[in-house]
Amino acid sequence: MIKNTNYNIARGTTCDIESIVQFQLDMAMESEGCILDKEKVTNGVTAAMLDDLQGIYCVAQLDGKA
């Protein structure tokens, strides 16, 4: 049975940094078998969140959770 699910796609905010960092760490491990330095990833994600020229993140939310 297919459940009807509605996702909200929003621009990431500083509140999403922890989730985005974990997704990045998990994706590197799954796709390349790499263990990334969490502090460096956190610094990079934070820099992007604070400066649009560094990058932006979009977050899919279900029931208000990324």
All heavy atoms as a GROMACS GRO file, in nm:
protein
  497
    1MET      N    1   0.084  -0.117   0.000
    1MET     CA    2   0.000   0.000   0.000
    1MET      C    3   0.089   0.124   0.000
    1MET      O    4   0.188   0.132   0.072
    1MET     CB    5  -0.090   0.000   0.123
    1MET     CG    6  -0.182   0.118   0.128
    1MET     SD    7  -0.316   0.097   0.248
    1MET     CE    8  -0.239   0.154   0.395
    2ILE      N    9   0.054   0.223  -0.081
    2ILE     CA   10   0.130   0.346  -0.090
    2ILE      C   11   0.066   0.450   0.002
    2ILE      O   12  -0.053   0.477  -0.007
    2ILE     CB   13   0.133   0.399  -0.235
    2ILE    CG1   14   0.205   0.300  -0.325
    2ILE    CG2   15   0.201   0.535  -0.240
    2ILE    CD1   16   0.202   0.334  -0.471
    3LYS      N   17   0.149   0.506   0.087
    3LYS     CA   18   0.102   0.609   0.179
    3LYS      C   19   0.119   0.745   0.112
    3LYS      O   20   0.224   0.775   0.055
    3LYS     CB   21   0.184   0.604   0.308
    3LYS     CG   22   0.140   0.704   0.412
    3LYS     CD   23   0.224   0.690   0.538
    3LYS     CE   24   0.183   0.794   0.639
    3LYS     NZ   25   0.264   0.788   0.760
    4ASN      N   26   0.016   0.828   0.118
    4ASN     CA   27   0.023   0.962   0.062
    4ASN      C   28   0.100   1.049   0.161
    4ASN      O   29   0.055   1.076   0.271
    4ASN     CB   30  -0.118   1.017   0.039
    4ASN     CG   31  -0.114   1.152  -0.031
    4ASN    OD1   32  -0.009   1.198  -0.074
    4ASN    ND2   33  -0.229   1.214  -0.044
    5THR      N   34   0.219   1.092   0.119
    5THR     CA   35   0.305   1.170   0.205
    5THR      C   36   0.335   1.303   0.141
    5THR      O   37   0.370   1.310   0.024
    5THR     CB   38   0.438   1.095   0.229
    5THR    OG1   39   0.409   0.965   0.279
    5THR    CG2   40   0.524   1.166   0.329
    6ASN      N   41   0.323   1.409   0.217
    6ASN     CA   42   0.354   1.542   0.168
    6ASN      C   43   0.480   1.593   0.235
    6ASN      O   44   0.488   1.599   0.357
    6ASN     CB   45   0.239   1.639   0.197
    6ASN     CG   46   0.116   1.606   0.117
    6ASN    OD1   47   0.124   1.580  -0.002
    6ASN    ND2   48   0.002   1.604   0.182
    7TYR      N   49   0.576   1.628   0.152
    7TYR     CA   50   0.700   1.685   0.201
    7TYR      C   51   0.700   1.834   0.176
    7TYR      O   52   0.647   1.881   0.077
    7TYR     CB   53   0.820   1.623   0.129
    7TYR     CG   54   0.845   1.480   0.169
    7TYR    CD1   55   0.792   1.375   0.094
    7TYR    CD2   56   0.923   1.450   0.278
    7TYR    CE1   57   0.815   1.244   0.130
    7TYR    CE2   58   0.947   1.319   0.315
    7TYR     CZ   59   0.893   1.216   0.240
    7TYR     OH   60   0.916   1.087   0.277
    8ASN      N   61   0.764   1.908   0.264
    8ASN     CA   62   0.785   2.050   0.245
    8ASN      C   63   0.933   2.069   0.214
    8ASN      O   64   1.019   2.023   0.290
    8ASN     CB   65   0.747   2.127   0.372
    8ASN     CG   66   0.767   2.275   0.357
    8ASN    OD1   67   0.736   2.331   0.253
    8ASN    ND2   68   0.818   2.339   0.460
    9ILE      N   69   0.964   2.132   0.102
    9ILE     CA   70   1.102   2.161   0.065
    9ILE      C   71   1.130   2.306   0.101
    9ILE      O   72   1.059   2.396   0.054
    9ILE     CB   73   1.128   2.138  -0.086
    9ILE    CG1   74   1.082   1.999  -0.129
    9ILE    CG2   75   1.274   2.163  -0.119
    9ILE    CD1   76   1.153   1.886  -0.062
   10ALA      N   77   1.229   2.328   0.184
   10ALA     CA   78   1.260   2.463   0.230
   10ALA      C   79   1.411   2.485   0.226
   10ALA      O   80   1.489   2.390   0.227
   10ALA     CB   81   1.209   2.482   0.373
   11ARG      N   82   1.447   2.609   0.223
   11ARG     CA   83   1.588   2.644   0.232
   11ARG      C   84   1.636   2.610   0.373
   11ARG      O   85   1.569   2.640   0.472
   11ARG     CB   86   1.605   2.792   0.205
   11ARG     CG   87   1.748   2.832   0.195
   11ARG     CD   88   1.757   2.976   0.154
   11ARG     NE   89   1.897   3.009   0.135
   11ARG     CZ   90   1.940   3.101   0.055
   11ARG    NH1   91   1.853   3.172  -0.015
   11ARG    NH2   92   2.068   3.125   0.042
   12GLY      N   93   1.753   2.548   0.382
   12GLY     CA   94   1.808   2.514   0.512
   12GLY      C   95   1.843   2.636   0.594
   12GLY      O   96   1.875   2.742   0.539
   13THR      N   97   1.834   2.621   0.723
   13THR     CA   98   1.871   2.728   0.816
   13THR      C   99   1.974   2.674   0.914
   13THR      O  100   2.005   2.555   0.914
   13THR     CB  101   1.748   2.779   0.895
   13THR    OG1  102   1.705   2.676   0.985
   13THR    CG2  103   1.634   2.820   0.802
   14THR      N  104   2.023   2.762   0.999
   14THR     CA  105   2.120   2.717   1.099
   14THR      C  106   2.063   2.609   1.190
   14THR      O  107   2.139   2.530   1.245
   14THR     CB  108   2.173   2.836   1.182
   14THR    OG1  109   2.062   2.906   1.238
   14THR    CG2  110   2.255   2.932   1.096
   15CYS      N  111   1.932   2.603   1.202
   15CYS     CA  112   1.870   2.497   1.282
   15CYS      C  113   1.888   2.359   1.219
   15CYS      O  114   1.875   2.257   1.287
   15CYS     CB  115   1.721   2.525   1.300
   15CYS     SG  116   1.686   2.672   1.397
   16ASP      N  117   1.919   2.355   1.089
   16ASP     CA  118   1.934   2.229   1.016
   16ASP      C  119   2.078   2.181   1.009
   16ASP      O  120   2.104   2.074   0.953
   16ASP     CB  121   1.880   2.245   0.874
   16ASP     CG  122   1.734   2.282   0.871
   16ASP    OD1  123   1.655   2.213   0.938
   16ASP    OD2  124   1.698   2.379   0.802
   17ILE      N  125   2.172   2.256   1.062
   17ILE     CA  126   2.314   2.223   1.046
   17ILE      C  127   2.345   2.082   1.095
   17ILE      O  128   2.410   2.004   1.024
   17ILE     CB  129   2.405   2.327   1.116
   17ILE    CG1  130   2.399   2.459   1.039
   17ILE    CG2  131   2.548   2.275   1.127
   17ILE    CD1  132   2.472   2.574   1.106
   18GLU      N  133   2.298   2.045   1.211
   18GLU     CA  134   2.329   1.912   1.266
   18GLU      C  135   2.280   1.800   1.174
   18GLU      O  136   2.352   1.703   1.148
   18GLU     CB  137   2.267   1.898   1.405
   18GLU     CG  138   2.307   1.770   1.476
   18GLU     CD  139   2.251   1.763   1.617
   18GLU    OE1  140   2.241   1.866   1.684
   18GLU    OE2  141   2.218   1.650   1.659
   19SER      N  142   2.158   1.814   1.123
   19SER     CA  143   2.103   1.711   1.033
   19SER      C  144   2.181   1.706   0.903
   19SER      O  145   2.212   1.597   0.852
   19SER     CB  146   1.957   1.740   1.002
   19SER     OG  147   1.878   1.727   1.117
   20ILE      N  148   2.213   1.821   0.847
   20ILE     CA  149   2.285   1.825   0.719
   20ILE      C  150   2.424   1.764   0.736
   20ILE      O  151   2.469   1.687   0.650
   20ILE     CB  152   2.292   1.970   0.665
   20ILE    CG1  153   2.152   2.016   0.624
   20ILE    CG2  154   2.390   1.980   0.548
   20ILE    CD1  155   2.141   2.164   0.594
   21VAL      N  156   2.492   1.798   0.844
   21VAL     CA  157   2.625   1.740   0.869
   21VAL      C  158   2.615   1.588   0.876
   21VAL      O  159   2.695   1.516   0.814
   21VAL     CB  160   2.687   1.798   0.998
   21VAL    CG1  161   2.808   1.717   1.042
   21VAL    CG2  162   2.724   1.945   0.979
   22GLN      N  163   2.518   1.537   0.949
   22GLN     CA  164   2.505   1.392   0.961
   22GLN      C  165   2.475   1.328   0.826
   22GLN      O  166   2.530   1.222   0.793
   22GLN     CB  167   2.398   1.354   1.063
   22GLN     CG  168   2.399   1.208   1.099
   22GLN     CD  169   2.534   1.162   1.155
   22GLN    OE1  170   2.584   1.219   1.251
   22GLN    NE2  171   2.593   1.060   1.095
   23PHE      N  172   2.390   1.391   0.746
   23PHE     CA  173   2.361   1.340   0.611
   23PHE      C  174   2.489   1.336   0.527
   23PHE      O  175   2.513   1.240   0.453
   23PHE     CB  176   2.256   1.424   0.540
   23PHE     CG  177   2.118   1.414   0.600
   23PHE    CD1  178   2.035   1.525   0.601
   23PHE    CD2  179   2.070   1.296   0.653
   23PHE    CE1  180   1.907   1.518   0.655
   23PHE    CE2  181   1.942   1.288   0.708
   23PHE     CZ  182   1.861   1.399   0.709
   24GLN      N  183   2.571   1.441   0.536
   24GLN     CA  184   2.696   1.445   0.460
   24GLN      C  185   2.790   1.333   0.503
   24GLN      O  186   2.852   1.265   0.419
   24GLN     CB  187   2.765   1.581   0.477
   24GLN     CG  188   2.689   1.698   0.422
   24GLN     CD  189   2.687   1.701   0.270
   24GLN    OE1  190   2.762   1.631   0.203
   24GLN    NE2  191   2.600   1.782   0.216
   25LEU      N  192   2.803   1.313   0.633
   25LEU     CA  193   2.889   1.207   0.684
   25LEU      C  194   2.840   1.070   0.639
   25LEU      O  195   2.919   0.985   0.595
   25LEU     CB  196   2.895   1.213   0.837
   25LEU     CG  197   2.957   1.339   0.898
   25LEU    CD1  198   2.939   1.339   1.049
   25LEU    CD2  199   3.103   1.354   0.861
   26ASP      N  200   2.709   1.048   0.649
   26ASP     CA  201   2.650   0.920   0.609
   26ASP      C  202   2.666   0.895   0.459
   26ASP      O  203   2.697   0.784   0.417
   26ASP     CB  204   2.502   0.914   0.647
   26ASP     CG  205   2.478   0.911   0.797
   26ASP    OD1  206   2.573   0.883   0.874
   26ASP    OD2  207   2.364   0.936   0.838
   27MET      N  208   2.645   0.999   0.379
   27MET     CA  209   2.655   0.985   0.234
   27MET      C  210   2.798   0.951   0.191
   27MET      O  211   2.819   0.866   0.104
   27MET     CB  212   2.608   1.112   0.164
   27MET     CG  213   2.604   1.099   0.014
   27MET     SD  214   2.522   1.235  -0.072
   27MET     CE  215   2.603   1.378  -0.004
   28ALA      N  216   2.897   1.015   0.253
   28ALA     CA  217   3.037   0.986   0.220
   28ALA      C  218   3.071   0.841   0.254
   28ALA      O  219   3.140   0.773   0.178
   28ALA     CB  220   3.129   1.081   0.294
   29MET      N  221   3.022   0.794   0.368
   29MET     CA  222   3.049   0.655   0.408
   29MET      C  223   2.980   0.558   0.313
   29MET      O  224   3.040   0.461   0.267
   29MET     CB  225   3.003   0.633   0.552
   29MET     CG  226   3.021   0.489   0.598
   29MET     SD  227   3.189   0.425   0.580
   29MET     CE  228   3.267   0.503   0.718
   30GLU      N  229   2.854   0.584   0.283
   30GLU     CA  230   2.777   0.492   0.199
   30GLU      C  231   2.827   0.489   0.055
   30GLU      O  232   2.842   0.382  -0.004
   30GLU     CB  233   2.630   0.533   0.200
   30GLU     CG  234   2.542   0.443   0.117
   30GLU     CD  235   2.396   0.485   0.119
   30GLU    OE1  236   2.350   0.544   0.218
   30GLU    OE2  237   2.328   0.458   0.018
   31SER      N  238   2.855   0.605  -0.002
   31SER     CA  239   2.888   0.609  -0.145
   31SER      C  240   3.036   0.584  -0.174
   31SER      O  241   3.069   0.532  -0.280
   31SER     CB  242   2.844   0.742  -0.205
   31SER     OG  243   2.918   0.848  -0.148
   32GLU      N  244   3.123   0.623  -0.081
   32GLU     CA  245   3.266   0.614  -0.109
   32GLU      C  246   3.346   0.540  -0.003
   32GLU      O  247   3.467   0.524  -0.015
   32GLU     CB  248   3.324   0.754  -0.129
   32GLU     CG  249   3.258   0.827  -0.246
   32GLU     CD  250   3.314   0.967  -0.264
   32GLU    OE1  251   3.433   0.988  -0.233
   32GLU    OE2  252   3.238   1.054  -0.309
   33GLY      N  253   3.277   0.500   0.106
   33GLY     CA  254   3.347   0.432   0.213
   33GLY      C  255   3.443   0.523   0.288
   33GLY      O  256   3.539   0.476   0.348
   34CYS      N  257   3.417   0.653   0.283
   34CYS     CA  258   3.505   0.753   0.346
   34CYS      C  259   3.449   0.799   0.480
   34CYS      O  260   3.330   0.824   0.492
   34CYS     CB  261   3.520   0.876   0.257
   34CYS     SG  262   3.604   0.844   0.103
   35ILE      N  263   3.538   0.814   0.575
   35ILE     CA  264   3.502   0.874   0.703
   35ILE      C  265   3.551   1.019   0.699
   35ILE      O  266   3.672   1.044   0.690
   35ILE     CB  267   3.566   0.799   0.821
   35ILE    CG1  268   3.515   0.655   0.826
   35ILE    CG2  269   3.537   0.871   0.952
   35ILE    CD1  270   3.585   0.568   0.928
   36LEU      N  271   3.458   1.112   0.700
   36LEU     CA  272   3.493   1.253   0.698
   36LEU      C  273   3.509   1.306   0.839
   36LEU      O  274   3.449   1.255   0.934
   36LEU     CB  275   3.384   1.334   0.627
   36LEU     CG  276   3.355   1.297   0.482
   36LEU    CD1  277   3.244   1.386   0.426
   36LEU    CD2  278   3.480   1.307   0.396
   37ASP      N  279   3.590   1.410   0.853
   37ASP     CA  280   3.610   1.476   0.981
   37ASP      C  281   3.487   1.559   1.012
   37ASP      O  282   3.454   1.654   0.939
   37ASP     CB  283   3.735   1.564   0.972
   37ASP     CG  284   3.766   1.633   1.103
   37ASP    OD1  285   3.696   1.732   1.135
   37ASP    OD2  286   3.859   1.588   1.172
   38LYS      N  287   3.418   1.524   1.120
   38LYS     CA  288   3.292   1.591   1.154
   38LYS      C  289   3.311   1.741   1.177
   38LYS      O  290   3.227   1.820   1.137
   38LYS     CB  291   3.228   1.525   1.276
   38LYS     CG  292   3.090   1.580   1.307
   38LYS     CD  293   3.021   1.503   1.418
   38LYS     CE  294   2.880   1.555   1.439
   38LYS     NZ  295   2.806   1.475   1.536
   39GLU      N  296   3.418   1.779   1.240
   39GLU     CA  297   3.442   1.921   1.267
   39GLU      C  298   3.458   2.000   1.136
   39GLU      O  299   3.403   2.109   1.121
   39GLU     CB  300   3.565   1.940   1.355
   39GLU     CG  301   3.591   2.085   1.392
   39GLU     CD  302   3.710   2.102   1.485
   39GLU    OE1  303   3.764   2.002   1.534
   39GLU    OE2  304   3.748   2.218   1.507
   40LYS      N  305   3.532   1.943   1.040
   40LYS     CA  306   3.550   2.011   0.912
   40LYS      C  307   3.419   2.021   0.836
   40LYS      O  308   3.390   2.124   0.775
   40LYS     CB  309   3.655   1.938   0.828
   40LYS     CG  310   3.795   1.956   0.880
   40LYS     CD  311   3.895   1.886   0.791
   40LYS     CE  312   4.036   1.904   0.846
   40LYS     NZ  313   4.136   1.839   0.764
   41VAL      N  314   3.341   1.914   0.837
   41VAL     CA  315   3.211   1.918   0.769
   41VAL      C  316   3.121   2.021   0.835
   41VAL      O  317   3.054   2.100   0.767
   41VAL     CB  318   3.144   1.778   0.768
   41VAL    CG1  319   3.004   1.785   0.710
   41VAL    CG2  320   3.229   1.678   0.690
   42THR      N  321   3.119   2.024   0.967
   42THR     CA  322   3.038   2.122   1.039
   42THR      C  323   3.081   2.264   1.004
   42THR      O  324   2.996   2.351   0.980
   42THR     CB  325   3.048   2.099   1.192
   42THR    OG1  326   3.000   1.967   1.222
   42THR    CG2  327   2.964   2.200   1.268
   43ASN      N  328   3.211   2.288   1.000
   43ASN     CA  329   3.260   2.420   0.963
   43ASN      C  330   3.218   2.459   0.822
   43ASN      O  331   3.179   2.574   0.798
   43ASN     CB  332   3.412   2.427   0.976
   43ASN     CG  333   3.460   2.422   1.119
   43ASN    OD1  334   3.384   2.447   1.212
   43ASN    ND2  335   3.587   2.388   1.138
   44GLY      N  336   3.224   2.366   0.729
   44GLY     CA  337   3.184   2.394   0.591
   44GLY      C  338   3.035   2.421   0.577
   44GLY      O  339   2.995   2.516   0.508
   45VAL      N  340   2.955   2.339   0.639
   45VAL     CA  341   2.810   2.358   0.634
   45VAL      C  342   2.772   2.491   0.700
   45VAL      O  343   2.691   2.567   0.647
   45VAL     CB  344   2.734   2.240   0.700
   45VAL    CG1  345   2.586   2.270   0.712
   45VAL    CG2  346   2.757   2.112   0.621
   46THR      N  347   2.833   2.520   0.813
   46THR     CA  348   2.805   2.646   0.882
   46THR      C  349   2.843   2.765   0.796
   46THR      O  350   2.768   2.863   0.786
   46THR     CB  351   2.878   2.651   1.017
   46THR    OG1  352   2.835   2.540   1.097
   46THR    CG2  353   2.850   2.780   1.091
   47ALA      N  354   2.958   2.758   0.730
   47ALA     CA  355   3.002   2.868   0.643
   47ALA      C  356   2.901   2.891   0.531
   47ALA      O  357   2.867   3.006   0.499
   47ALA     CB  358   3.139   2.836   0.585
   48ALA      N  359   2.850   2.784   0.473
   48ALA     CA  360   2.751   2.798   0.367
   48ALA      C  361   2.622   2.858   0.419
   48ALA      O  362   2.558   2.940   0.351
   48ALA     CB  363   2.723   2.662   0.302
   49MET      N  364   2.583   2.821   0.539
   49MET     CA  365   2.460   2.875   0.597
   49MET      C  366   2.471   3.025   0.624
   49MET      O  367   2.372   3.097   0.618
   49MET     CB  368   2.426   2.804   0.729
   49MET     CG  369   2.378   2.664   0.712
   49MET     SD  370   2.219   2.663   0.630
   49MET     CE  371   2.186   2.489   0.633
   50LEU      N  372   2.591   3.070   0.655
   50LEU     CA  373   2.611   3.210   0.691
   50LEU      C  374   2.645   3.300   0.572
   50LEU      O  375   2.645   3.422   0.586
   50LEU     CB  376   2.720   3.221   0.798
   50LEU     CG  377   2.690   3.149   0.930
   50LEU    CD1  378   2.809   3.160   1.024
   50LEU    CD2  379   2.564   3.203   0.994
   51ASP      N  380   2.675   3.240   0.456
   51ASP     CA  381   2.715   3.318   0.339
   51ASP      C  382   2.663   3.250   0.212
   51ASP      O  383   2.715   3.146   0.173
   51ASP     CB  384   2.867   3.331   0.335
   51ASP     CG  385   2.918   3.413   0.218
   51ASP    OD1  386   2.837   3.461   0.135
   51ASP    OD2  387   3.041   3.430   0.209
   52ASP      N  388   2.564   3.311   0.150
   52ASP     CA  389   2.504   3.252   0.029
   52ASP      C  390   2.605   3.230  -0.083
   52ASP      O  391   2.584   3.145  -0.170
   52ASP     CB  392   2.391   3.340  -0.024
   52ASP     CG  393   2.268   3.337   0.065
   52ASP    OD1  394   2.263   3.254   0.156
   52ASP    OD2  395   2.178   3.419   0.042
   53LEU      N  396   2.715   3.306  -0.084
   53LEU     CA  397   2.816   3.287  -0.187
   53LEU      C  398   2.892   3.156  -0.168
   53LEU      O  399   2.952   3.105  -0.262
   53LEU     CB  400   2.913   3.405  -0.189
   53LEU     CG  401   2.851   3.539  -0.230
   53LEU    CD1  402   2.954   3.650  -0.220
   53LEU    CD2  403   2.790   3.532  -0.369
   54GLN      N  404   2.890   3.101  -0.047
   54GLN     CA  405   2.955   2.973  -0.017
   54GLN      C  406   2.869   2.857  -0.064
   54GLN      O  407   2.920   2.750  -0.095
   54GLN     CB  408   2.982   2.960   0.133
   54GLN     CG  409   3.077   3.061   0.189
   54GLN     CD  410   3.220   3.034   0.149
   54GLN    OE1  411   3.261   2.920   0.132
   54GLN    NE2  412   3.296   3.140   0.132
   55GLY      N  413   2.737   2.875  -0.063
   55GLY     CA  414   2.645   2.769  -0.104
   55GLY      C  415   2.515   2.780  -0.026
   55GLY      O  416   2.502   2.861   0.065
   56ILE      N  417   2.419   2.699  -0.068
   56ILE     CA  418   2.292   2.691   0.004
   56ILE      C  419   2.254   2.544   0.016
   56ILE      O  420   2.300   2.460  -0.060
   56ILE     CB  421   2.178   2.770  -0.064
   56ILE    CG1  422   2.148   2.712  -0.202
   56ILE    CG2  423   2.208   2.917  -0.070
   56ILE    CD1  424   2.018   2.764  -0.261
   57TYR      N  425   2.172   2.515   0.113
   57TYR     CA  426   2.118   2.381   0.131
   57TYR      C  427   1.966   2.388   0.128
   57TYR      O  428   1.908   2.481   0.183
   57TYR     CB  429   2.162   2.322   0.266
   57TYR     CG  430   2.306   2.280   0.270
   57TYR    CD1  431   2.404   2.365   0.319
   57TYR    CD2  432   2.344   2.155   0.224
   57TYR    CE1  433   2.536   2.327   0.323
   57TYR    CE2  434   2.477   2.116   0.227
   57TYR     CZ  435   2.572   2.203   0.277
   57TYR     OH  436   2.704   2.164   0.280
   58CYS      N  437   1.906   2.291   0.064
   58CYS     CA  438   1.761   2.275   0.068
   58CYS      C  439   1.733   2.151   0.151
   58CYS      O  440   1.806   2.052   0.144
   58CYS     CB  441   1.703   2.260  -0.072
   58CYS     SG  442   1.721   2.410  -0.170
   59VAL      N  443   1.626   2.156   0.228
   59VAL     CA  444   1.594   2.049   0.321
   59VAL      C  445   1.452   2.002   0.295
   59VAL      O  446   1.361   2.084   0.283
   59VAL     CB  447   1.607   2.099   0.467
   59VAL    CG1  448   1.570   1.992   0.566
   59VAL    CG2  449   1.748   2.150   0.494
   60ALA      N  450   1.436   1.871   0.284
   60ALA     CA  451   1.301   1.812   0.276
   60ALA      C  452   1.253   1.785   0.417
   60ALA      O  453   1.324   1.722   0.496
   60ALA     CB  454   1.304   1.684   0.194
   61GLN      N  455   1.135   1.834   0.448
   61GLN     CA  456   1.082   1.817   0.583
   61GLN      C  457   0.951   1.738   0.577
   61GLN      O  458   0.869   1.758   0.488
   61GLN     CB  459   1.055   1.953   0.646
   61GLN     CG  460   1.178   2.037   0.663
   61GLN     CD  461   1.145   2.177   0.712
   61GLN    OE1  462   1.038   2.229   0.687
   61GLN    NE2  463   1.241   2.237   0.779
   62LEU      N  464   0.936   1.649   0.671
   62LEU     CA  465   0.812   1.574   0.689
   62LEU      C  466   0.771   1.593   0.834
   62LEU      O  467   0.850   1.564   0.926
   62LEU     CB  468   0.834   1.425   0.660
   62LEU     CG  469   0.714   1.333   0.680
   62LEU    CD1  470   0.600   1.374   0.587
   62LEU    CD2  471   0.753   1.189   0.655
   63ASP      N  472   0.655   1.645   0.854
   63ASP     CA  473   0.607   1.676   0.989
   63ASP      C  474   0.703   1.767   1.064
   63ASP      O  475   0.728   1.750   1.183
   63ASP     CB  476   0.582   1.549   1.071
   63ASP     CG  477   0.475   1.461   1.008
   63ASP    OD1  478   0.381   1.516   0.946
   63ASP    OD2  479   0.485   1.338   1.021
   64GLY      N  480   0.763   1.864   0.991
   64GLY     CA  481   0.850   1.962   1.053
   64GLY      C  482   0.991   1.913   1.084
   64GLY      O  483   1.070   1.984   1.143
   65LYS      N  484   1.024   1.791   1.044
   65LYS     CA  485   1.156   1.736   1.073
   65LYS      C  486   1.230   1.708   0.943
   65LYS      O  487   1.171   1.657   0.848
   65LYS     CB  488   1.145   1.607   1.153
   65LYS     CG  489   1.085   1.627   1.290
   65LYS     CD  490   1.076   1.496   1.364
   65LYS     CE  491   1.006   1.516   1.497
   65LYS     NZ  492   0.989   1.390   1.568
   66ALA      N  493   1.360   1.742   0.942
   66ALA     CA  494   1.443   1.718   0.823
   66ALA      C  495   1.474   1.572   0.808
   66ALA      O  496   1.478   1.498   0.903
   66ALA     CB  497   1.572   1.799   0.834
   0.00000   0.00000   0.00000
